[in-house]
Amino acid sequence: MESRQQVRRRKRYHVTMKGNNQEEQVVIIAYSPEEMKSLIRKLYKHIIFDDRGLPSGEISFKATDLL
């Protein structure tokens, strides 16, 4: 019998970030919530961290499957 390899599926994350008197909405395509959060930290650290590098914002998201 052949063993079936599990296929990793990416998801679409509709993300809203609030912080530093800004609000931003973006769509991120990632394999997991951890990967999505890593991308958000890299791309939008000016919104979710203050000048001293401390977390100052909030992130909310909704995940949907890619077809």
N, C-alpha and C positions, 0 to 999 in steps of 0.2 A: 504494500500500500504506500501511496505517496503521502508525505506529510504536507499539509498546506501551510505555506508561510503567511503569517499575518501581515496584512498590508497596513502601513501607517497612513492615516488620512489626516489631511490638514483641515483646519477649521477657519472660518471667517469670524473675527472678533470685532464687534462694533464697540469702540472704546471712547469713553468720555473722561477727560482729565480736567480737574479744577485745582488751581493753585497760583500763587503769586499774582493775584488779581487778573487771571486769565482763565479762559475756558476753551478747550480744544476738543474736537470730535474727529476721530480717525478710524480707518478700517485697517486691521492688521491680519495677515494670513500667516498662521503658524500651526505647528503640530501639537502644541500643548499650551496651557495657560502660563507655565513657567517660561517658555520660549517667548510668548507674547509679552510678558512683563519685562523680560530682559531687553527686548527690542524697544519697548516704551522707555525704559531707563536710559538706553543709549541715545535715542532720538529726541526725547522730550524732557531731559533732566532739568532744563531751564524752567519748566512749569512745575514739576513735582518735588524739586529740592530748592531750598532757599540759598542765599549767598554763602552761608556757612557750611553748606552740604548736608543740612538736616532735612528730613522729610517734611514738606510743608503743604502737600497737596493730597488729593484723593483721586483714585482711579476706580471707575465702574465699567463693566463690560457685559456684553451679551454675546454668546457663542452660537454660531449656526454652522451646519455642515456644508461643505462645498460639494456641488454635484458634478 
